[in-house]
Amino acid sequence: MSDQDTRGSGPLDLNLLRTFLAVHRLGSFTAAARRLGLSQSTVTTQIRALENHLGRELFERRARGVTPLPHAYELAPQLSVPMDQLAGITGEGPSDSPAPVHLAGPAEFLSGAGLKVLAPLVAQGVRLRMTIGLTEPLLEELRAGRHDLVVATRRPSGRTLHAELLADEEFVLVAAPTWAERLKGQELPTALEGHPLIAYAEDLPIARRYWRHVFNRCLHAQAAITIPDLRGVLTAVTAGAGWSVLPSYLCRTEIASGVLQLLHQPEDPPINTAYLVQRPGSPSNPHLILVREHLLAVGKTWRARPSGSVARLDAQEA
């Protein structure tokens, strides 16, 4: 169908634009209806009316929420500032209070390094809404508009999302000092395989990767404890339950204080790359821009350790 056939010729109702922004920001007709105090059918009707007026579809309807189409990405930044200002004038919303920034990512990263880095922004009026989860479902939710930024453990494919390099995380082999003392003089990695292993999952994904990358062999061990949260793994290891492989940012403080000890320092440790992902287009929320730029700037200081030294997260000391 052509634009000439479908574009509306009359004046455009501003309520349609207000509803469009709510759907775009919240990623669902249902959530937008709740925010605006409308019925879902009214929101659906208004979006259809706006699409008919513009002669283009704005959203792809999915089983769970909606995904903005290219024209919606173009339209939202143009409308956000003037519509937010209008909402402030009419008393429908504060013109000087940007929306909260919805940031999602791994529990260990957001609850540790992420909060330490972003906490100072609260004094600047930034409001954060954090969601923890695995990369794949979080990226799908980002496409549906439920998050503003996602810290992902892989670069998403396709053009629906924009990814930037955030940081490299190095994995380190650690144990409490009592275990490090027992292992003195024993040959790695064989000696470790006979001692308790604390792992993230039953299939030992992190430890197995470390063994392949560093020792060029398969790991022959069973976990003494499994817990699907690396913070729990860290707690068990520092308590002396056994040894593990952890991301360096998570246990840097414990290593520096001597609560944990490095059992091995390879010249080429295994590394995971983290990405900061968002939907394409220029964000209109100044606090979203601030959070994104702050994370990327600090991410540049997160480096895998130089040979023979412990990894540093210098941003935490800034």
N, C-alpha and C positions, 0 to 999 in steps of 0.2 A: 504494500500500500504506500502511497506517496504522502509527503507532508502536506501537500496542497489539498488532498482529499480529507485529511483527518484533523488538521490544526483548527482550534477554535478561533472564531473571529471576534467574540465578545471580550469584555474585561475579565481578567483572571482573578478569582476569589483568593485573597491572601490566606484563607484557612486551608486551602489546598496545599500551599507552600509550607505552611506550618506543620501540617500532617506529614508531608513528604520528608521534612527534616527529622521529625520524630522517628519515622520508619527507618530512615537511613542511619540514624545514630544508634537506634536500639536493635535493628536487625530483625524486626518482626512486627506484623500488624497487631498481634495481641498485646505486646509490650507497649507499642505506641498508643493503642486504645486506652490502656490503663493510665499511661502518663498524661494523656489529653483529656481523660474523663469522657471518652466517647465509646460507642459500641464498636465491636470489630467490624460489623457490616458497614458502619458509617465510614470507618477508615478505608475499607476496601473500595467503597463507592467513590470516596474522594480521590484516592490514588488513580483509579480508573479514569475519573474525570480529568485529572491533571495529565495523564498519559494521552487521553484523547485530544486535549487542548494542544499539547506539544507535538503530537503525531509520532510519539516514540514510546516504547516500553521502558520503564525505569527500573523494574525489579524482576528478577527471576524467582518465581514462587517455588519453594521447596517444602518437603515434608516438615522440616523444622526451621521455620523462619524464612527469610528472603535474602537474596544476594543482589546487591546493586549492579546494574548493567552500566556500560560505559557512559551513557548520557547522564545517569544519576551521579557518577563520580565527577563529571564536569559541572553539573548543576549545583551540587551541595556546597562547594566552597564559595560560589558566587552568592548564595543565599544566606549562609550561616551568620556572617557579621551583621548585615542589615536586619535580618529577622530577629536575632538576639537583641539588638539595640531596640527594635520596636517592642519586643516583649518586655524589656526593662521600662520603657516609657509608659506602656499600658498597664504595668503592674503585674504582668503575667509571669515575670521572672526577673531576677536581678541582672542588670546589664553589665555589672562589673564582677560577676562571679562565674567564671568559666565552668563548664561541666566537669565532673570528675574524670580522671584518666583511668581507663580500664586496661590494666596490664596483666598478662597471663604468662605462665611459664612453669618450669620445674619447681617443685616445692622447695628443694634444698637451695636453689639459687635465689628465689624470691625471698625466702625467709632468712637468708643469710646475707650474702653479698648485695643482693638487690635492695633490701631495706636499708642497709648501712649506707649505700650510695645515695638513695633517694630521700632518706629521712630529712636532710637539711632543706629540701624543697618545700616541706610543709610550712616552714616559716614564711615562705613567699606566697602562701595561699593555695598551694597545690593540694588537691584532694585525690587520693589514690584508691582504686578499687581493684584488689588483686585476686586473681583466680589461679589455682594450681592445677596441674594436669599434665598429660602426656602430649608430645608435640603434634601427632596426627589429629586427634580430636580438637585440640586448641586451634590449629590452622583452619579446620572446617568452620569452627565457631567464629574465627576472625573473618572468614569470607562472608559469613552470614551477618556480620556487623555487631557481634556480641562483645568484641574486644577492640581496643584501639591499637595495642601493640602486643606482640607475642615474642617471647624469648624462645627460640626453636633450636633443637639439636641437629637439624638438617635444613638445607636450603630448599624451599618449596619449588616445585616445578610449575611451569606455565606462567602466564602473565597476569593472573588475577591477584597476585600478591607481590609486594616489593620487599626484598630481603637485603640487608646490609650486614657485613661482617661485624660482629660485636666483640668477640674475644676467643682466645684459645684457652682451654682448660687442660692442664696436665694431670695425669694419674700417677699417684705415688704409692709405694708399698710400705705400709706402716704397721707398727704394733706398740703396745705399752712397753716401757723400759724393762719390766721383768721378763717379757718374752724376748726382747732384743738381747738381754744378757744370756738367756738360755741358748740362743742361737749362735752366740759368738763361737767362731772357729768351725762351724758346720758349713757344709757346702750347699749353697743355693743353686737352684730352687728346690732340690730334692728334700732338704731338711724341712722346709715349710709344709710340704704336702702331708707330713705326718702330724701336724699340729692343727688346732682348731681354726677354722676359717669362718669369718663373719661376712655374709654376703647379702646383696640386694635382692637376689632371686635364686631359685633352686638351680637354674642352669648356669649360674656364675658368669654372666655376660662380661662384667668388667674385669674380673680376675682372669678369665680365659683369654680375653683380648691382651691383657698385660703379658701373660705367659707367651703367647704367640709372638707378640711384637718384640719383647725384650729378650726372652730366653729361647725363642725359636723352637718351641716344643708345646705339646698339649699339657694342660693342667690335669693331674690325676688327684682329685680331692673331692670330698663332700663337705657341704657347709655344716658347721655346728649350730649356727643361728642364721636364719634368713629373715629379713625385714624389708619391705618395699619402700624404705625411706632412708636415704643415705645418712641423715642426721641420727637415726637410730643405730645404724651401723657404726657411726663415729662414737656414739655413747658406749656401745658394747666394747669396742676396741680400747677406748681410753680406760674402761673399767677393768681391763685385763682379761677379757673373755677369749681373745685370740688375735689373729692378724687379719688384715684386709687390704684392698686396693681402693683408694678414695681419690676424688678430685682434689687437687692441691688447695684450691680456694676455700674448701670446706674445713680443712684441718690445718691451715697455715698457723693459726694462733697456738694450737696445741703442740705443733712441732717446735715453734719458736720458744715455747715455755718449757719444753722438755717432757710434757705429759705424754707425747707420742714421739717415737723415733723412726727415722727413715731406715728401712732394712736394706735398701739398695738404691743406688744413684746412677742409673744408666745415662750414657751420653745422649741417647735418642729415646726419650720416654714417649709412650703413647699419648696422643693429644686428641681432644674433641674440639671441634669448632662450633661456637654458638653464633646464631644470627638473630638480629632484631628485625621483625617482620611486621609490615603494616599493609593496609590496602593502598592501591595507587592513588595519586592525587595529593594536592597540598592540604594538610589538615587546617581547619579553621580555628580549632581550640588552641589558644596560645600556651596553655599548660601542657597540652599534648606535645607541642613542639619543644617545650622546655624539658620535659621528661626524656623525650627521644634524644635531643642533643646532649643532655647530661649523661645519659647511658653510653652513647657512642663516644663521647669525649673521655669518659672514665675507662671505657673498654680498651682504649688504646694503651692504657698503662698496665693492663692485665697481660702478662706475658708468660709463656712457658719458661721455666727456670733456665738460666745459663748452666752450662756443664759444671757439675760439682757443687751446686748451691741449691738451696731450697727455693721453690717458687714464691713469688711475692705478689701481693695484691695491694700495690702501693696506694691505690685510691682510698683504701680504708684508713690510711694514716694522713690523708690530705686535710 
